[in-house]
Amino acid sequence: MAMAVALLAPGSAEPAEPGGIGDVYIALGDSYTSGPLVPMQHGDPIDCGRSDHNYPSLIAAEFKPETFIDVSCGSAQTKHMTEPQTGLPAGGTNPPQFNALREDATLVTVGIGGNDAGLVGVAEDCAQLGLTDPNGTACRDKYAPGGNDTVAAKIEATKPKIAAILETIHERSPNARVAIVGYPDVLPDEGNCYPTVPLSPDDIRYIDELIVRINAMIAEQAAKHNADYVDTYADSGGHDVCKLPPQRWFEGLVPTEPAFPLHPNGKGLASMGRSAIKTLKAPPQGAPAITRFRVRPKRVVRGRPAKVRFQLSEQADVTIFYSSQVHGTDQGRAGFVHVTGVAEGRTVVRLKRRKIGIRRARFEVSAIAEDDGLFSDPVEARFHVVARKR
C-alpha cells in the first residue's frame, strides 16, 4: 500500500501540496480566457464576455480557492494589463487587469498575446479572401508576401511584452504560482471544409502555423520567466471548426452553439480547463526534482541503518517520510527526517537504528524536495528490516 505523505513545511502545522493553486486565484486574459457568449455570461462589465464555464472558472471549481477573481476580457491586448480597456460592445470599460493583482495571491493565470498579433482578425480576413479563392494561397500571399511574414513579425514583437507581463506578475504577486495559457488547435490537420469555413487548405495551414508559432513563443517566455506553460493545443486536436457537432469544440463564422465566431464553445473551454488543471496538479515550473530514489540494501539487517539514495536536480531541502508494519503485530514506526540545503547531484541519507528500530518490519519510504516554496513530486521506495544472520 502506498504511503500517505503529509508534506509539512518546516515550522508549519499545515500540509503543503506539490501542486495546486492555494487560497487566492486571479485570472487575466483575452477572449480565449473569458469565453464570450458561452453560458452563463456574468461579471462587470458584462461586455467583457466572461463565462462561468471558462477555464478559470473550471480551475476554481476543481481546486476551490477561498478567493477567485476573473478580470479577463474579450479583445484584450497586452497593453490592457496596465491600461483600461475601452470601446467594448456595450460601451463598458474594463479597468487595467493588473489592478486585480495582490500580494497574497497564490495563483495567477494569464492568456494573452493573440490580439497583439491580430490572429482572429487575420482568420476573419482570410475567410473573406477564401470566399473567392477556395483552393488558392490568398491568405499567405497577403500576410507573407515573398516569405516576408508580417504576422510572424508581430508575434516576435509581442515576445518582450509577454516577458514584461510575467515579470510584473511576479513583482506584484510574489508568492503566486504563475501560469500562462497557450492557444488551442482550432483548425483541421489537413484539408478544409469550404464553404462552411471559407478557408482554402493553404489558408488553414498558414493560420495553424501562426498558432503554433505564438504558442512556441509563449512557452519560451514561460520557461525564461519562472512560469508554467499550459499547452491547450494537444488536448483540443481533432475537434476543430470543420468537425460536426458534438465533436466540434470551436465555432466557425456561423456558430452552431453559443460562442463567439472562431472561438471555443463550452466543450472547447472544458478542454482548455482540463489542460490547465493537469498542469496545475503537477509541480510548478522551476520546482526541484528527485530521481533515482531507492533504499539500499532492500533487506536491512536489524540494528543497522537504512541508506536512502537519490539524485537532486538542484540544491533543495529534502524531507524523507517513513512508516512501517511490524510482522505479526499492530505496532509500527512512523516519522520523518528533514535535511536542509542538500546539494545538487547524488546524495545518501541514513535512517539510523533509533529511527527504524530493531524489529523485523516492512518499511515504506517517500520523499519530497522543496526550494523557494516550490515542491517536487513525491517519490517512493520500500525496504525490509530482517533478522541477523547467525
Number of C-alpha atoms within 10 A of each C-alpha: 4 10 16 12 18 13 21 16 16 11 6 9 9 11 11 16 20 22 19 23 24 19 15 20 27 26 25 25 27 26 25 30 31 31 32 28 21 23 17 14 18 14 15 14 17 19 21 29 29 31 27 18 22 30 28 32 22 19 27 21 12 14 16 17 17 10 13 18 16 23 24 30 31 23 22 28 23 21 15 22 23 13 15 16 21 13 12 18 12 10 10 15 18 22 19 15 24 19 13 16 21 19 14 15 24 21 22 27 28 25 25 29 27 26 20 18 21 15 19 16 13 17 20 17 14 24 25 16 20 23 15 13 17 21 16 16 19 22 25 20 14 16 17 16 12 9 9 13 15 14 19 18 12 18 23 15 13 22 16 11 18 22 16 14 19 23 17 15 23 20 14 17 20 16 18 26 26 28 24 23 26 27 23 26 24 27 24 19 14 10 15 22 17 16 12 12 21 24 32 27 20 19 27 27 19 17 22 19 13 19 23 16 15 25 24 15 18 27 20 15 22 22 13 13 19 18 25 24 26 27 22 22 19 13 15 25 16 17 22 23 27 22 17 11 13 10 14 22 29 30 25 25 16 12 15 15 19 16 24 22 20 22 25 34 28 22 20 29 29 20 24 31 24 19 21 25 22 15 19 24 15 17 20 23 21 18 21 24 21 22 14 11 20 20 24 15 14 16 15 21 18 20 17 17 21 25 18 21 16 18 18 22 15 19 17 25 21 23 20 22 21 23 22 24 18 17 13 8 8 8 11 16 14 14 12 17 15 15 13 15 12 18 14 15 13 15 14 16 17 14 19 13 13 10 17 24 18 18 17 20 25 17 21 21 25 22 24 25 30 22 17 11 13 19 26 24 20 18 19 18 17 19 20 21 26 17 15 12 6 3
